[in-house]
Every structure is written in C-alpha cells, then in structure tokens.
Amino acid sequence: MKRFALKGQICYSAGLDEIRVMRQGYLLCEDGISGGVCLEFPEDWCEAEVRDYGNRIIIPGLTDLHMHAPQYSIRGMGMNLELLEWLNTQIFPEEAKYADLEYAERAYGIFVEDMKRGATTRACIFATLHLPATRILMEKLEQTGLKTMVGKVNMDRNSPDILREQDANRSAEDTVIWLEENLDRYQNVKPILTPRFIPSCTDELMARLKQIQAAYQLPVQSHLSENPGEIGWVQELCPESEFYGDAYDGFGLFGGADCPTIMAHCIHSGEAEQNRMKERGIWIAHCPESNMNLSSGIAPVRDFLNKRIRVGLGSDIAGGSSASIFRTMADAIQVSKLRWRLVDESLKPLTFEEAFYLATKGGGSFFGKVGSFEPGYELDAVVLDDTELKCPNCLTVKQRLERICYLSDERQIVAKYVAGKELFSIN
Amino acid sequence: MKRFALKGQICYSAGLDEIRVMRQGYLLCEDGISGGVCLEFPEDWCEAEVRDYGNRIIIPGLTDLHMHAPQYSIRGMGMNLELLEWLNTQIFPEEAKYADLEYAERAYGIFVEDMKRGATTRACIFATLHLPATRILMEKLEQTGLKTMVGKVNMDRNSPDILREQDANRSAEDTVIWLEENLDRYQNVKPILTPRFIPSCTDELMARLKQIQAAYQLPVQSHLSENPGEIGWVQELCPESEFYGDAYDGFGLFGGADCPTIMAHCIHSGEAEQNRMKERGIWIAHCPESNMNLSSGIAPVRDFLNKRIRVGLGSDIAGGSSASIFRTMADAIQVSKLRWRLVDESLKPLTFEEAFYLATKGGGSFFGKVGSFEPGYELDAVVLDDTELKCPNCLTVKQRLERICYLSDERQIVAKYVAGKELFSIN
C-alpha cells in the first residue's frame, strides 16, 4: 500500500456552484486513490511522505473530452472557413499525411510533448484512419503517463481518396485488427470506437461498428449537431431519422448503459435530441473555441445543465487552436455570456465555478471517479505556481485560481499527477 | 541622418484585404521613418547597418487603442458580473487604491514591465483621477520607449466618495495643473483628455473639459454604447440627446478635425450614432474580449468597415484579461463569426487580414503615420521568433503569422522598435 500526501492551497469542485478551497491542506493519496483532503495530517499516516508545495495551488487534473491529435500540426491556421469547407481543404489533406510514418512520428512527437506539459490529465482523442500511425500515437501517449482514450477513425464515404477507407468491410476489419492488438496493450491508453461522423460512415459501416462495439464493450466518440450545413446533410443521408442524434441511435451508437458515448458540440440540438441525450446518458463535449473558429455557434450549456445532461469541455484541436482546458474554461464562460446577451436571456451565463466543474468533474466522469479530490476518486492533480503572474494585491486562493484560468500557460504548471503517479515535478 | 535596415520575413498590411509578405526583405529606416521594404539592398545604403533576423518575422508594432493601466492589477478576476455592477464592486475600489503612491509605484511597475515585453508599441491608456499616481505611470511609460497617450481620468459624479472628484471645478483645475506639468514633459508620453464616460461627468465638467480641450488642442478618449443598462442611464442623464454619442457631441467632445477622439466599444451604436461617428472621424476602439467578459455583446465591426469608420483594437484591460493585441485580433475574428451566425448573416465575419489591419494600421492611424512599413511611416517593428511553436510542416510566412496570432505569447517577441529606436533585442 503506497501512501503519500500533497500539501498546498487545495481547490476542487464541490458541485456546480462551489469551489471548495482548503488553505494549507493535505491531499491524501493511497494506491493512486484520493483519501480526501484535511487540515490536520492524520496520525496513522505518520510514515507517509508529505510533498509540500507551499503557497502553490493544487487542483484536480483537467479532462479534454474532444480533440484530434493529427490536427495539432495545423492549429491556428486557415481559420477563415466554415466546417465542411475547412474539413475538405485543411483537415483531410493534413490527416492523409499520417499514412507516412515518419511524418506521424514527428507530428505526434510534438503533440505528445505539449500534452505532457499542459494541465490535462485525461483526454479522449481522435487519431486518423491509419493503423500504424495510430499505434505511434498510442505508444507515445502511453509513455507520458496521461490516461487517454484514442480512436482509430472510421470513415468510408464522402472524403477524398487519400483519406477514405475502401469500404465498410475493410474499415470494420481494420478496426478489429487494431482492437485485437491494442485493447489490453497499454496501461494508460485505451481504444475508443470513433466513427468520424454520420456523413463519413455508410449505414453498413455503422452496423458493423455496432457489432464491434458490443463485442468489445467499447466506449464511443463522435460529432453531433455542430453546423447547420452538416445537420441538413445528415438529414439527407438518413431521411428516416428524426434528428441527427437519432441517426446514431438507429445504429445503437448513442449511449445507454453498455455504450458510454461522447458527442462533441451539440450546438444546434433541439429538445428531442437533448432529451434523447439525457435518456441515454450521453456526455456532451462542449468546445467553445472551435465553435467560434468554425462559425458554428454557441451550445446552450445552461440548458444542458438544467436538464442534468452530462457535460465536459473539449479543446477540439484543431477546430480550437489552444489545447489548454484553462483557456477552454474561459472561452466557455465568455461565449455563454454572448449567448445570454444575443440569443436567449433566460439562459444565464456560466459562472467560473461551473466552468471549473465542467473541466474537472464534468469531463472526468467519463473516466470513472475522476476529477475530484473527494475520497475514492483516482488522484489526478496539477500543481500551479502563479508567482510570475505578478500582482500588487494579496489575492485569495480562489481569485488566484480564476486568474490562472484566464492568464496562465504551461509555465505555471509545476507538477502533475495521474492516478497517484507523479508525471513530473519542477522545483 | 541615421540609417539602418532590418532583414527578415517582412509582413505588413497593404489594405484591409491583403497582408503583403516579403521574404528575406530589407526594411529601411532613416531617422526613425520607414524608407519602405525592398528585396535588394539599395546601393546608396551601403554604409547602413543591416540587422539580419534570418527566418524571423518582422511586423509593424501593434496599437492598443483602449486600456486602463490601474486595472491591470485585477485582470482575469471577478468576471461573473456585468458592466455597472463590475465598476462599482471591482473597479472603483481598485482605482481608489492609486491614491497611495506606494501602491501605484508597485502596481504600475508590474503593468509597465509587461507592456515593454509585449507586441504593443503604441497605446492609449486611462490612468485614474489621481495626479501623483498618473505622474508615476507616465514616468515609467516614458522610460520604456513605447509611444503612449495617457489620460488622467475625469469623474465628478456617480461614483463612490473614495473615487470621485469634489466637483467640476476641482476636476477641471486638476486637469489644467496636470497638463501644464506634462504637456511637453515627455518625449514618448502625451496627455489625452479622458472624461470617464457620460455617467461619471456632470454637464458642467464636460463644458469645462471642452474649454480645456480647445485651449490645449488635446485628443480625447472615452467610452460609448457598451452596455444596454449604461445606454439607458445616459438617456436619463441627458434626456435632450438623440443618442449616447450625441451627448458627447453636445459638449463638443465627439471628434471633428480639431478634436481627434477615440470611443471604446460602440457595440450598440445605431445608424444615427454610426453616421455621426463617420462624419466626425471618430476612432472606434473595438474590444472583443472585454465585450464578452462583461456580457456586453459584439460590435458590428463589418458595418463600421463598410461605412469607412475608423476602427482599431483595444485590450480594454481589465474588462479584457489579456494585454496581447494578438489575442485581441483572434478574439475580434472569433466574435465576428458568432455575430454572423447568431445576429446578422449579412455582416460577414472578419478575416485574418482585416484583423491584422485593425491591429496595425487601423489603430496606428490615431498616432499619425503609424502601423505600416510603407515609406514615410514611423518605424515601429516587432520581431517574432516562432521556433518554439513547433510544427512538422513547412509553413508559409503568412501561415506562421496567423498561427502567431492564435498561439503566441511574449516569449515569441525577440525585438521591438518604436519610431526607429530599438527597445530591446534578444539574441
């Protein structure tokens, strides 16, 4: 039994409306699991090591519920376009490059190095359709110690020859090969079934993927109701579906107890789609920066929260340019204010407390008991040193945390733990 | 006659729709003025020093048309509020602290150090109402070499006792004392008349300020049409005014050839107000991050551009949290996409080229011939090294510039020139 404690200015979410702060608290860790937070060090822990981070802030690791690793290489560029045109002119040609293993090695190397240094401890990641490149990504991620789910992407229609699987059969067979090889290969990286989105997958492929999902008991990630053009297209492709999400549901790939599912965006989800998501326990990955960059709109997150739909945050690299979930928190708050002002004054803007919840416990819950320091949670922690964000005032810990969300970058991250394991610690 | 040249990957705005790129070009500088950009080094410049920045990108310095220096200390905090409540609970108490010179020394020290390292070369800055603290700010700014305009703030009503001038007379007299002391004191810092906004200034004060403006030939900066609550309040305070801007105009403080004026925000400016701004040659300081943080809305910048109203960008510290005008460029593009999607699909989103124009030539024009490398412009230049923003692809210079706008921070800024003077250069 391995025990240790982190000491410092501890903050974690105690529900949507409250950030619990314990100044100079001890965060207990036993075999990778949180033993809770306390002000007095327990007597029976006297032999456990205490790592004292002083005035530094300790928060749960952040979860990125939606990102595309191969697109990291072109983030922050070509941002004058909307979704479908952007996919065709920027994204598909870039993803096609990952057929080249030297390129994959170099590009994923850069991505993974940056992920290691950021505040994200858990992430759900799209790779490309290529098996060998996806293996490179998974190997590299495994070595970081981050806990991630990675999806080899399925796509057998409506994309250029350079980035499309031959047919449903080939796509399904590749997926099985990939799963047989990787299902239990890694300690930190797990496969997740990843049909790109309805327009990219034939009905036959979706049916095969459902069989695979059921056989291997896989979680699923995909995209939903991001852009009006996309939604209209799905309606044409699946004329029998009641709404976009119903198209996934028709194939059995839309949540439910045996099929934990993340749907990214859900900006234009109407009542019926929201109700179905609630019913099936879908996790929504809210990706506000991406939704600005691609002119997609603003998801009604307040509505989701009111309905008790599960929500977390996603950077959506490279629809989003920044992989920092701190930045995503600020973006989520900011766009919710615009939505309140411009679209619907009945839906109050998100508060800082709520954004912090979404970034930690909200998204973390897709990984199980993750995203909190309450007893029994896997201990993911990020230690933040904001000394260089100079300030003439004495700030409360909570003020400092809010400021970090708006102003910090990877320089403020001085230590990181995932499931109780120290990934790095800078003195 | 002092001549030198900068060599590198040169980019500058050649109008709203075009960023001109000259790879391995020479940017000529003679007595602080640009001699233009060329591919071949002119023979008659053979004795001039060439500073070769290799593959680094050289752009005109950025202009911040609107920021509050005393609020830098509380940026990124207390962001759950709207404008008027935020002013009362966060801003006014903070600004009141600048009565304490030790505090001003410390707080402005931090502000000015950060300004020095950023990409901004010109800025229009609100101080507080305090003369001694404003002197400290101006002294510190002078030493940086940045070219700035600083305003001692006028406010004689509707603010707490701790931050209000006794009456119009006292406010006006203080302003004259301040002007007599500072009008020609500095080479880089010039005074700008700064009535906080209509709700903060009595009619009598506004009338006195007009006399002062005319006597000293001063430029003016203030706020306009930021928030619906504020606009309604102005209508109550000035029932005879046709619209908010007309209230300023009634006092002769709304542009015109003898009264160059910046109005920040202009989010809710209707046709009449926009037409008046056009007529009077007002510069609009567009502050997108602030306008999100304070739930103010999104200014119709496309409309302004169509009408040929002058527009530049502002960080609006601390309505905005980031003092980076690169970040403001990205924000301006992003919110324009949301406005297009959510409010008015007839007003196309801003392009990267347009945002770059606003950040350089658009705002720079308030300072004269500033913001371009065309011959005759004052030579403000920022040299950018994006090596650490690693990328597996060969990028064009323009792609690199776009990426810098989304991803860079002060670490990418390796040299800075203002009016031909090198402020720093990191090897």
Chai-1 contact restraints between the chains, C-beta under 6 A:
chainA,res_idxA,chainB,res_idxB,connection_type,confidence,min_distance_angstrom,max_distance_angstrom,comment,restraint_id
A,S73,B,P392,contact,1.0,0.0,6.0,A-B,restraint_1
A,S73,B,N393,contact,1.0,0.0,6.0,A-B,restraint_2
A,G76,B,R403,contact,1.0,0.0,6.0,A-B,restraint_3
A,G76,B,Y406,contact,1.0,0.0,6.0,A-B,restraint_4
A,G76,B,L407,contact,1.0,0.0,6.0,A-B,restraint_5
A,M77,B,Q399,contact,1.0,0.0,6.0,A-B,restraint_6
A,M77,B,E402,contact,1.0,0.0,6.0,A-B,restraint_7
A,M77,B,R403,contact,1.0,0.0,6.0,A-B,restraint_8
A,N80,B,T351,contact,1.0,0.0,6.0,A-B,restraint_9
A,R106,B,P392,contact,1.0,0.0,6.0,A-B,restraint_10
A,A107,B,P392,contact,1.0,0.0,6.0,A-B,restraint_11
A,I110,B,K390,contact,1.0,0.0,6.0,A-B,restraint_12
A,M292,B,Q334,contact,1.0,0.0,6.0,A-B,restraint_13
A,M292,B,K337,contact,1.0,0.0,6.0,A-B,restraint_14
A,M292,B,L338,contact,1.0,0.0,6.0,A-B,restraint_15
A,S295,B,K337,contact,1.0,0.0,6.0,A-B,restraint_16
A,S295,B,R341,contact,1.0,0.0,6.0,A-B,restraint_17
A,G297,B,R341,contact,1.0,0.0,6.0,A-B,restraint_18
A,S321,B,Y406,contact,1.0,0.0,6.0,A-B,restraint_19
A,Q334,B,M292,contact,1.0,0.0,6.0,A-B,restraint_20
A,K337,B,M292,contact,1.0,0.0,6.0,A-B,restraint_21
A,K337,B,S295,contact,1.0,0.0,6.0,A-B,restraint_22
A,L338,B,M292,contact,1.0,0.0,6.0,A-B,restraint_23
A,L338,B,L338,contact,1.0,0.0,6.0,A-B,restraint_24
A,R341,B,S295,contact,1.0,0.0,6.0,A-B,restraint_25
A,R341,B,G297,contact,1.0,0.0,6.0,A-B,restraint_26
A,L342,B,L342,contact,1.0,0.0,6.0,A-B,restraint_27
A,L342,B,V343,contact,1.0,0.0,6.0,A-B,restraint_28
A,V343,B,L342,contact,1.0,0.0,6.0,A-B,restraint_29
A,T351,B,N80,contact,1.0,0.0,6.0,A-B,restraint_30
A,K390,B,I110,contact,1.0,0.0,6.0,A-B,restraint_31
A,P392,B,S73,contact,1.0,0.0,6.0,A-B,restraint_32
A,P392,B,R106,contact,1.0,0.0,6.0,A-B,restraint_33
A,P392,B,A107,contact,1.0,0.0,6.0,A-B,restraint_34
A,N393,B,S73,contact,1.0,0.0,6.0,A-B,restraint_35
A,Q399,B,M77,contact,1.0,0.0,6.0,A-B,restraint_36
A,E402,B,M77,contact,1.0,0.0,6.0,A-B,restraint_37
A,R403,B,G76,contact,1.0,0.0,6.0,A-B,restraint_38
A,R403,B,M77,contact,1.0,0.0,6.0,A-B,restraint_39
A,Y406,B,G76,contact,1.0,0.0,6.0,A-B,restraint_40
A,Y406,B,S321,contact,1.0,0.0,6.0,A-B,restraint_41
A,L407,B,G76,contact,1.0,0.0,6.0,A-B,restraint_42
